């Protein structure tokens, strides 16, 4: 195994270890979504899915 791969694997592991407590705190402190918010988020997602399907059909 190459030293560069070992070093990058160690740095990736260290990043996960250092970011894990912060990610847990962020998930704990976020507010809950209200009913109307999911519907407003669904519209752009459906638009992107429809656009991708359109592009696939054109090929």
LINSUL-V839830 format. One line per field, one symbol per residue. phi: phi as a letter, one per 20 degrees, with the letter a starting at -180 (. if undefined). A space follows every 10 residues. Layout:
phi = ???
This chain:
phi = .fffffffff ffffffffeg ffffffffef effegfffff efffffffff ffffffffe
